[in-house]
């Protein structure tokens, strides 16, 4: 009997290990899904131990998350009138970006975006991503690694820029017929760890994907009949206001903790590539509310009625913590058509918007906290 004890001990020890996690395409979002994401409090996020070295059969305990805000993101079908009708679905990531994806059995690919650049925050643009950029892959196994280089360009006339943008760029665009802004992304993805992740009272078997991304923004101008001329280095050298928005941007490292059972990342942690400091953390909303040490930080729900609206629209917000917030209404060109500040009183807040003067169409309304974080973005139809 004694000679079998080492074998028995090894069996009992291995029983507690997490089997290697392989991701299938079950974790790809599909039309009709709603992704429920919670943004964590910054102090809580900074306290996380990521075990950045990676490895097999690790254990992460992120404790009980302290939420900052919750957002629900619908996954929508693409129609023939959409910007990228060849895509299979679209996701309104935030008030600034609508992303279009093509999906097959092995890849969930970004093919186009409708967004705004930090350099021109009030100017909307649409661009294809070339080549299509895989954002999720299947099957995905521990040790898999990939490298991708993609770019997207927006070309526009200086005459189409809002007045505030022209003030920002000064005389850089004098006598210029066209401007081209190109974003080049160089990314390395590696499934560098697997194991169990504890969030509150929940434990998940996860595969961790480490994603290091470096972005270069190139600015070019064209005066007919001459070709485009790269002025990126000129802008960096002569314009302190614009210099941070062009050229090489600081790289980021993001850790995704994926599970086959859920469409959202169980956790997504953004770090500074150089220092390793945690800059942001998001996680899947638990199925039930999580008790925290911060009273009032509950799940935020937002509703608007009537929708469509003709004269007035009422926006009702439940569960918003005390503080200062901003409500912004944008048209589909990304221009602000209404904005107001407010502070919740009690657990429910109602805001009335006069929309009687607005042209009929679709608008986006967003709620931001005092730090500029977007808590939710929804659509409002005006008749």
N, C-alpha and C positions, 0 to 999 in steps of 0.2 A: 504493500500500500504506500509505503514511504516514497518509493521511487516515482510514484505518479503525482506527488505533491507539487513539484516544480511545474509540471505541465498544467495541473489544475490551477495553480496560482497565475500562470501566464494567461490561461483562458479567462479567468475572472477579471484580470487586469484589462485584457483586450476588449472585454465585453463593454466596458465603459467608454471606449473610444468611439469617435464619430467616423462612420464610414466615409470614404472619399466622396465628395459631393460632385456630381456631374449635372450641369444645367442643360435641360432640353429646351425646345422652343415654347414650353408651357409658360415661361416667364415673359414672353413677348406680349405687350399690350395688344388688344384687339378692339375693333369698333364696338362701342357700347360699354366698355369698361370705364370706370372712374377711378383715378389714382388719388389716394388720400395721403397727403404729405404733411408732416409737421416740421417746422423749423425750430431748432432747439435754441434755448437761451445761450448767448455767447459765452457767459461765464461757465455754464455747464459744459459746453462744447470744448472749451479750452482745457478742461480737466480730464479729458478722455485719454486712456492709454491704448494706442492703436497697435502696439507691438509691430512697429513698421518693418522689422526684418522679415516678416512673413514666415511660412513654414507649414508643416502638416499637423493636423489634429490640434490646433490651438484653441484656447478658450478666451473669449472676450466677455467682460462684464461691464457694460456701460451704465449699470445702475438704473435708477428711475429717472428718465429724462424730464427736464424742466422745459416745458414748451414755451415758445415765443408766440407763434401763431400757426394755424392749420389752414391748408388750402385743399380744395377738391378740384381735380383737373379732368374734364371729360375727354374721352378719346372719340373723335368724330369721323364720320365717313367723308370722303372727298367727292365733290360733285363736278360736273363738267364746267361750271362757272368759276371754280376755284382757281387760284394762281398756279397750282401745279396739278392739273387733272390726272396726270399719269401716276400720281402717288396713290397709295391704298388707304391712308388715314392721315389725320392731322391732330396735333395736340397744341392747345393754347398754353404754352409753357408759363408765360407771365404777360403782363400788360404790354411788354415791348416785343415779344417774339411769338409768332405762330410757326410751328415746325411741321414739315410734311415728310412722311415716311413711306418707303416701299418695303414690303414684307414678303419674305419667302420662308421656306422651311429651315434655312440655316442662318439667316441674317435679317436684322431689323435696321434698315438703312435710312439715314437722313438724306433727302434728295433736294430739299429747298427750304428757304426760310423767308418769312416776312417780318421785318424787324426794324430797329433803329440802332445807329452807332453812337457810342459815347461822345464822339467828336461832333455829332449833329443830332442831339437828343430829340429835336422836334421835327425831324425829317424822316419819313417812312421810306423804306425801300424793300424790294423783293429780289432775291437772287437764287440761282441754282447752286448746289454744292457739287463740285466736280473734282474727282469722281465721287459718286455717292459714298457717304461715310458710314460704315457700320458702327452702330451704337450699342447693339447687343448681338451676340453670336450663339449658335447652337450647332452641335453640342459644344459645351465649354468645360474643359477639364483643368485640374490643377497642373500648372506648368505651361499651359498654352500661352503663347505670346504673339503679338502682332504689331506691325508698324504701318502707319498710314500718313500720307501727305495729301491734303485737300485744300481747295481754295474756292472762294466765292467773290465775285466782283459786282459792284454797283456803278453804273454810268449815268450821269445826269448833267443837266445844264445848270450853270450858276443862277440863271434866271428863275429856276424852280425852287431855289432855297428860300426859306422864310427870312424875313428881315433880320431877326436876331442872330441867325447863323451868318449872314453876310457881315454883320458887325464883328462877330467873333473872328472871321478869317481875314478881315481887313482888306488890304490891297493885293493879297496873294492871288486872287482870281480875276484881277483886272485884265481885260482883253483875252479872256479864256472862253472858248466855246463849249468845252466839255470837261468834266472831272470824273476820274475813275478811282474808286477806293477798292482795294483788293485785300482781303483777309486770307492769309496763308496759315494753315494749321498743321503742325507736325506733332504726331501723337504716337506714343508707345503704350500698348496695353499688355499686361501680364496677369494671369490668374495666379497670384503669388502665395495664396494661403487658403486653407479651409479648416473648419472646426465648428464650434458652437458659440453663438452670440446670445447673451442675456440682456434683455431690455425690460426693466420692471419685473413683472412676474412671468414674462414669456421667454422661452428658450427656442432658438432657431438653429437648424443645421444650415450653414452658409458656405458659399464659395466667395472668396474675396478677390476682386479685380482691382489692380492698381493701374491708374491711368495718368500718365505724365503728358501734359500738353504745353506746347510752346507756340505762341501766335505772333506773326509779323504782319503789320498793317502798312501797305504801300499806297502812297498818294501820288497820282499822276494827273497831268493837265494836258489839254490838247487845244491848239489854235490852228484852225484849218488854213492851208491844206497839210500842215505838218503832222507827224505821228504823235502819239502820247509821249510826254517827257516825264520821267520820274523826278519828283521834287521832294521826296521823303527826307533826304539828308538836309536839304535847304530849309525845310520847315523846322526840323530839330534844331538847327543852328541859329535860326533867326526869330523863331516864334515861341517864347517860353509858355504861352497859353496853350498852344496846340501840340507842343513837343511830346507831352506824355501820352497823347492819343495816337501817335503814329510810330513806325519803326518797331523794334523788338519790344514786346510786352513781357512783364514778369511771368515766368512759367508757373503752373500750378500742378499739384499732385492730388488726385482725387481717389479715395478708396471706396469702392462699391461693395457692399455686403449683400449678395444675391441669394435668393432661395427659390426653388422650383414651385413652392406653394403660393407665391405672391408676385403680383405684377410690379409693385413698387420695390425699390431697394429697401431691404430691412433697415439699412443705414447707409448714408452717403456723407463722407467726411472730406472736406476740402482743406488742404494744408499748403503752407508756403514751401515750395520745393527746396529752397536754400536752408531755411531755419527749421523746417519741420513743424512749425507752430500751426495749430488748428485755426482756420479762419472761418469755417462755417460747418454746421452739421445739420442734416435733415434725416428724418426717419419715418418709417411707415406708421401711420396712425393706428394705435391699438384698437381692437374691436370694442373695448369699453374704455371709459374715461380713466385716466391714471391720476391717482392722488399725488399731489406734490406739496413741497413746503411753501409754495407761493400761492396763496388763496386767490381765486378769481381767474387763474390761467387755465381756462377750460376750453373745450372745443368751440371754435367760432363758426357760426352758421350765418349765412347771408341770403336774404330773399328780396326780390323786387316785385312790386305790383302797382298798377296793372302792367303787364308786359305782353303785347305792345302797349305803349302809352301815347296819349295824344296831347294832354295839357300838363299834367303833373305825374311824376313817378315817385313812389315811396320806397325807400331802401331800408329794410329792417335788418339790424345786426344783433345777434344774440351771443352772449358769452365773451364779449370783448373786454379785456382788462382795462383798468383805469389808465388814462394817459391822454396825450395829444395825437390826433389822427387827421389825415387829409383824405377827402373824397374827390376823385378826379374823373371827369367824363371826357372821353376821347372819341373823335370820329375815326373812320377807317383809314384816314391818311395819317393818323397818329397825332393830330393837332388837338390841343386841349380846348374844349368848348364850354366847360363849366368846372369850377373847383371851389371847395369850401373846407374849412377846418372845423373840427368838432371834438368834444370830450364826452365820453359815455357817462351817463348818470344811471346807476343801477345796472342790471344784467342785460337790459334790452334798450336799443337805441333806434329811433326812427328818424330818417332824413328825407325831406321832401325836395325834389328837384323840379324846377320849372323847365319843361321841354317844349313849351308851346311855340317858341321862336325857332326851333331847330328844324332843318329839312328832314323829310322822312327818310328812314334808312336804319342801318345797324350801327350801334355805338358800343363802346367798351367802358365800363366803370370799374375803378379800382380803389381799394382802401389801403393806405400806407400808414405805418406808425411813424413816430417822431424821428427814427433813425433812417427813414426812407425805405424800410423793408415792405414789400408788397404782401399784404395779408390775403387778398383775394382779388380775382379779376373775373368779371361776368359780362354777359352781353345784354344789351337793352335795345329793344326795337321801338322806334318812334314812327307813328303813323302820320 
